[in-house]
Amino acid sequence: MDVTSEQPTRRRVLRTIGTAAAFGGFGIGSSAAVQDGQEDDDVDSRFTEVYRETIESVVLVTVSRPDVGGGGGGGLGSGFVIDDQHVVTNNHVVQNAPENGVELQFRNQEWRTASVVGTDVYSDLAVLRVENMPDVAALSFVESEPAIAQNVLVLGNPLGLDASISQGIVSGVDRVLPSPVGFAIPAAIQTDAAVNPGNSGGPLVDLDGDVLGIVFAGTNQTIGFAISARLANRVVPALIEDGEYEHSYMGVGVQPVGPEIADAVGLEDATGVLVTDVVSNAPADGVLEPATRSRPASGDVIVAVDGREIPNQAQLLSFLALETSPGDTIELRIVRDGELRTAELTLEPRPPVERPQPPVGGSPDLPPAIDP
């Protein structure tokens, strides 16, 4: 579901120009600030057009947290308008914000107080409601996975610098990110566009100005990550409607199948995921058998779910996140004791987790991920 499909979106005025001319404006991975009053030849840059079409919809998010840092702390990040009432950002940017403690600054320097209407710690997404929204157009989420090497722009407020843009490419898809609460965030996008603290919650857009993802974190290693629009299209409508979103949960720990394990369990190719742990009383308890320490390759190997091949952990996580809901019964194709078998498992909502203290500056730490 496209969360802005029934809302007015910005006018599409991007001109169809030659790819070589469009991509000649900036080097890969560079940052650029676009100022009013540029020469006419600069206006022909596709990057300039996208910036001018979208930047009014991007906001600076500030959170007053008097309980942080001995009475004088807060959070800072980015967000963007998705309809005439709502702004999307990261959960870790606004987590534990006091009532009426979220302030938004728009590109025209107008300020608005926002309320948090829904948060999801597992995908690190949050939706804010704004009364009397300034007259800015909404940004739309795409519904498909971006292409590797596709040109993208990051819009937001790195280090608190307002209305900034950085440019790069999609350098990876289907990345598995550890969330601030441990559970993995699947189907994430990797980019070499510059991402810094303060960019969190801002949009990663394509050259049509549509949102491919919500910026999540940088690594200080010339790559950054964004939560995919495909996941946001499932989570955000639920946050607006119910204030929360339920993720599918199996209750297993898994690891990739390498050549040694494949040979031990009788697989011709090194594919699938080996079940290493099963959580007590979880949906997988009594259905799947984990490996033991004495026999590391003795556990079940999941090779397909509902007829879809599962070559690795990323594909299992993406399938659960994007194709299923709690209450669904899925059919697993597994290899056990050298034999191919099928098993059914009914998914449940993920159990609650303890919320961590939010980081200051709008960029989370990245602890190890927990399996689904």
Salt bridges, closest charged atoms under 4 A:
ASP44 OD1 - ARG15 NH2 3.11
GLU49 OE2 - ARG15 NH2 2.93
ASP83 OD1 - HIS86 ND1 3.04
GLU110 OE1 - ARG112 NH2 2.72
ASP120 OD2 - HIS247 NE2 2.68
ASP124 OD2 - HIS92 ND1 2.52
GLU145 OE2 - ARG230 NH2 3.15
ASP162 OD2 - ARG107 NH1 3.81
ASP174 OD1 - ARG230 NH2 3.62
ASP210 OD1 - ARG10 NH2 3.07
ASP210 OD1 - ARG12 NH2 3.04
GLU289 OE2 - ARG336 NH1 3.59
ASP300 OD1 - ARG336 NE 2.73
GLU323 OE2 - ARG308 NH1 3.84
GLU339 OE1 - ARG341 NH2 3.83
